[in-house]
Structure formats: structure tokens, C-alpha cells
Amino acid sequence: MSCGCKKIETNDERKFFEGICDVCRLIDGNKELKQVYHCDMCNANICDRCHPRYDKRALAAIISKLK
């Protein structure tokens, strides 16, 4: 989520799989299966839509630590 992974990554560098986006789940309550990738620095599965949204990722990181 909010981490040092802000480097520009192309879709070719990320390995996508079908799963639940942790940001969508924690912020929007959306548990829909979609194409996500695992961010090792964030330790979270993130969809393409949430990838550039560091505001939502930071909030999701805080929420996940409180649970």
C-alpha cells in the first residue's frame, strides 16, 4: 500500500493473477475477483485501478494495521 514501491512499473514487470484487491476490499468493501498483482513491499494484492492511487493505498495500509 503506501510504501517505497512508487517506482514506475510497466504491466510487463508485474505478475498479474486473479484475486481480490486489498485496497478495494478495505476502502470500498469490494470483494470482486479481478486481475491483481502482489506488491512485496506493501504485502498487498493491488489491482491496476488502485496502483496509482497512493492516497487510497495509504488509507488501506492504516486500516489493515488496525485490524
Residue pairs with C-beta under 8 A, 6 or more apart in sequence:
1 22
1 23
1 39
1 42
1 44
1 46
1 57
1 58
1 60
1 61
1 64
2 42
2 54
2 57
2 58
2 61
3 39
3 41
3 42
3 57
3 61
4 41
5 39
5 40
5 41
5 42
6 54
11 48
14 37
15 37
15 38
16 35
16 36
16 37
17 35
17 36
17 37
17 38
18 33
18 34
18 35
18 36
19 33
19 34
19 36
19 45
20 31
20 32
20 33
20 34
20 36
20 45
21 30
21 34
21 36
21 45
21 46
21 47
21 49
21 50
22 44
22 45
22 46
22 60
22 64
23 44
23 46
23 47
23 50
23 53
23 56
23 57
23 60
24 30
24 31
24 32
24 34
24 47
24 49
24 50
25 31
26 59
26 60
26 63
26 64
27 56
27 59
27 60
27 63
34 47
35 47
35 48
36 45
36 46
36 47
37 45
37 46
38 44
38 45
38 46
39 45
39 46
42 57
42 61
44 57
44 60
44 61
44 64
46 57
50 56
50 57
